[in-house]
Amino acid sequence: MGAFDALRIAGSSLGMHQTWLDALAHNIANVNTVKATNENAFQEQLVVASARDDGGVDVTGVQLGSAEGRPTYQPNHPLADAEGYVRLPDMELSDQMSSLVMAQRGFQASVTTTKHAQDTYAAALQIGR
């Protein structure tokens, strides 16, 4: 594998991890979004990625989590129904934070790979001078 191959693969990984980080940030920002029970809950964004034949990765889509959410008893909330329930997203902050750490580490690894590939390419150019 040459430096250009490593740059291309790492570049595709950077793009995928950035999309994943964006989706996680959106999920984390909405983890406590309250809706009335007659409305859909905030739907978690789940990034779907697939491997390419050339070793890279592509984002093939974003799936949405459950719109049903989870009914929560909050009788004093202004959106509570007659029984005192509201609808919260069906996701946990701890799960989102764990995924965030994985996405950050993947992004960092792709940056490191890109840096090493650039250094290798620069060294090859110096040999030719």
Phi and psi in degrees as a GROMACS rama.xvg file:
@    title "Ramachandran Plot"
@    xaxis  label "Phi"
@    yaxis  label "Psi"
@TYPE xy
-89.3179  173.829  GLY-2
-61.6932  -37.7073  ALA-3
-66.8637  -36.3209  PHE-4
-63.3293  -44.0713  ASP-5
-63.6303  -39.8632  ALA-6
-63.7001  -42.5496  LEU-7
-65.1042  -45.347  ARG-8
-66.1703  -46.583  ILE-9
-63.9261  -35.5267  ALA-10
-64.1419  -40.4554  GLY-11
-67.6796  -35.9369  SER-12
-67.1662  -39.5195  SER-13
-59.0534  -44.8434  LEU-14
-63.0147  -42.9529  GLY-15
-65.8412  -45.5435  MET-16
-66.4311  -34.0935  HIS-17
-65.4982  -40.8292  GLN-18
-62.8102  -41.6418  THR-19
-63.9131  -44.5912  TRP-20
-61.4304  -41.3463  LEU-21
-62.0941  -44.2084  ASP-22
-64.214  -41.6643  ALA-23
-65.3313  -40.1625  LEU-24
-61.2888  -41.1922  ALA-25
-63.7331  -42.7557  HIS-26
-63.4564  -46.5047  ASN-27
-63.1156  -39.7333  ILE-28
-64.7127  -23.588  ALA-29
-112.747  13.5649  ASN-30
-62.9807  -24.9349  VAL-31
-111.32  20.9951  ASN-32
-69.2682  122.154  THR-33
-99.5508  136.313  VAL-34
-127.743  158.232  LYS-35
-68.6996  157.359  ALA-36
-67.5441  -17.1381  THR-37
-91.6205  7.36093  ASN-38
-116.261  160.013  GLU-39
-72.9696  143.023  ASN-40
-73.7732  161.5  ALA-41
-57.5065  136.526  PHE-42
-103.958  123.45  GLN-43
-58.0359  139.257  GLU-44
-95.5117  126.109  GLN-45
-119.57  114.733  LEU-46
-77.7648  132.391  VAL-47
-109.065  123.746  VAL-48
-122.909  153.846  ALA-49
-140.846  149.258  SER-50
-74.2831  143.234  ALA-51
-96.3991  160.3  ARG-52
-63.6321  -27.4692  ASP-53
-87.7374  7.68065  ASP-54
98.0972  -10.5218  GLY-55
-84.2022  -169.455  GLY-56
-139.902  144.39  VAL-57
-124.144  146.026  ASP-58
-82.2637  118.632  VAL-59
-98.1282  -6.75694  THR-60
164.028  177.166  GLY-61
-129.656  117.907  VAL-62
-92.1778  152.161  GLN-63
-105.309  142.054  LEU-64
-73.0301  -169.52  GLY-65
-66.4624  132.094  SER-66
-84.2021  -11.9166  ALA-67
-70.045  -35.7016  GLU-68
64.8587  -158.493  GLY-69
-132.279  123.493  ARG-70
-65.7677  134.735  PRO-71
-131.064  136.213  THR-72
-79.9821  109.745  TYR-73
-141.126  75.4389  GLN-74
-62.4885  -22.8613  PRO-75
-90.1398  -3.25657  ASN-76
-74.272  139.298  HIS-77
-61.6393  -22.5994  PRO-78
-92.8882  0.668013  LEU-79
-63.5639  142.605  ALA-80
-79.6843  -174.03  ASP-81
-60.9373  -26.9851  ALA-82
-90.4432  -3.27232  GLU-83
92.5706  16.0333  GLY-84
-104.248  147.353  TYR-85
-126.329  171.547  VAL-86
-113.711  124.742  ARG-87
-110.675  159.246  LEU-88
-61.553  149.024  PRO-89
-89.8148  64.3279  ASP-90
-152.944  156.811  MET-91
-112.697  139.492  GLU-92
-60.1556  -38.8998  LEU-93
-62.4391  -38.907  SER-94
-65.4449  -41.8091  ASP-95
-65.5826  -40.0797  GLN-96
-67.9284  -38.1248  MET-97
-63.1439  -43.5076  SER-98
-64.532  -36.1776  SER-99
-61.7703  -41.9903  LEU-100
-62.3115  -43.729  VAL-101
-62.8938  -43.4438  MET-102
-65.2324  -39.9724  ALA-103
-63.4673  -43.2915  GLN-104
-64.5052  -40.3756  ARG-105
-63.9571  -41.5611  GLY-106
-63.3641  -44.8506  PHE-107
-61.8542  -40.6671  GLN-108
-63.7739  -38.9541  ALA-109
-67.2314  -38.0315  SER-110
-63.8163  -43.7519  VAL-111
-62.6438  -43.1089  THR-112
-61.8297  -42.8185  THR-113
-61.3449  -44.1305  THR-114
-61.7898  -45.205  LYS-115
-65.0311  -39.4548  HIS-116
-65.7685  -39.4572  ALA-117
-64.9968  -41.8646  GLN-118
-63.0716  -40.5702  ASP-119
-62.9849  -44.6834  THR-120
-63.2088  -42.5971  TYR-121
-64.0428  -40.3819  ALA-122
-64.4988  -38.6054  ALA-123
-64.5051  -36.947  ALA-124
-67.0931  -35.6747  LEU-125
-65.9855  -34.4908  GLN-126
-62.2957  -37.4621  ILE-127
-73.7017  -11.7458  GLY-128
